[in-house]
Amino acid sequence: MPQSDERIPAREKRPPGGFTRRHFLELIGAGAIGVAAVGSGVLTTEYLSPNVVKEPPTKFKAGMPESYPPGSVTLDKEQKVFIVRAREGYFYALSATCTHLGCIANWKADEGIVACPCHGSKFDREGNVIAGPAPRPLPRYAMSLDDHGQIVIDKSLVVGDEATLKV
């Protein structure tokens, strides 16, 4: 028996192009489910991967003592440390992070002070507060010489004002 178009329900008849509204909505639904599945997979992968913070080491080499002239204050921007060589020849290391809100301070050679650009705190070359909202002086870090005569600064060890490195 030959089939006629009369036996196929009207909702399943396909137009000449072969694309019905139902087929279109099925594709949209499947696409939305696919996008949601991919998004869930990406978020799950990000959640399960470790969050590692890359920070510089707390102990680092600052170079040879000869590279710092007497009376100099040198900022190591990467490590956020001032390396101070007194006129008498000894060394000490000061944090360059302001004790007020953590901005990186700058050495003002013409004024002979360490100044914070954020809120105006000022420190003398020893790290003591001389002006501004900073509540504490800049901390000093431990310094030593390695086997090759290079200066080594350990930011994990905060020392007192009397701690210096005599070379």
Residue pairs with C-beta under 8 A, 6 or more apart in sequence:
5 13
11 22
14 20
56 78
56 79
58 154
58 155
58 156
59 152
59 153
59 154
59 155
59 156
60 79
60 152
60 153
60 155
61 146
61 150
61 151
61 152
62 76
62 79
62 81
62 83
62 93
62 150
62 151
62 152
62 153
63 150
63 151
64 149
64 150
64 151
65 85
65 91
65 145
65 149
65 151
65 167
68 74
68 83
68 85
68 91
69 85
70 85
70 86
70 87
70 88
70 89
71 85
71 86
71 87
72 84
72 85
73 82
73 83
73 84
73 107
73 109
73 114
73 125
74 82
74 83
74 84
74 85
74 107
75 81
75 82
75 96
75 106
75 107
76 82
76 83
76 96
77 96
77 104
79 153
79 155
80 95
80 96
80 97
80 104
81 93
81 94
81 95
81 96
81 141
81 153
81 155
82 93
82 94
82 95
82 96
82 107
82 114
82 138
83 91
83 93
83 151
83 153
84 91
84 92
84 93
84 94
84 125
85 91
86 92
86 164
89 166
89 167
90 164
90 165
90 166
90 167
91 143
91 151
91 164
91 165
91 166
91 167
92 140
92 143
92 163
92 164
92 165
93 140
93 141
93 142
93 143
93 153
94 114
94 127
94 138
94 139
94 140
94 141
95 127
95 138
95 139
95 140
95 141
95 155
96 104
96 105
96 114
96 138
97 103
97 104
97 105
97 138
98 104
98 105
98 116
98 118
98 119
98 121
98 134
98 138
99 121
99 129
99 134
99 135
99 136
99 137
99 138
99 139
100 116
100 118
100 119
100 121
100 132
100 133
100 134
100 135
101 118
101 119
103 116
103 117
103 118
103 119
105 114
105 115
105 116
105 117
105 121
105 123
105 138
106 114
106 115
106 116
106 117
107 113
107 114
108 114
108 115
112 124
112 125
113 122
113 123
113 124
113 125
113 130
114 122
114 123
114 124
114 125
114 127
114 138
115 121
115 122
115 123
116 122
116 132
116 134
119 132
119 133
120 131
120 132
120 133
121 129
121 131
121 132
121 133
121 134
122 129
122 130
122 131
122 132
123 129
123 130
123 134
123 137
123 138
124 130
126 137
126 161
127 137
127 138
127 139
127 140
127 161
128 137
129 135
129 136
129 137
139 158
140 158
140 159
140 160
140 161
140 163
141 153
141 154
141 155
141 157
141 158
141 159
142 153
142 154
142 157
142 158
142 159
142 163
143 151
143 152
143 153
143 154
143 163
143 164
143 165
144 151
144 152
144 154
144 165
145 151
145 152
145 165
145 167
146 152
151 165
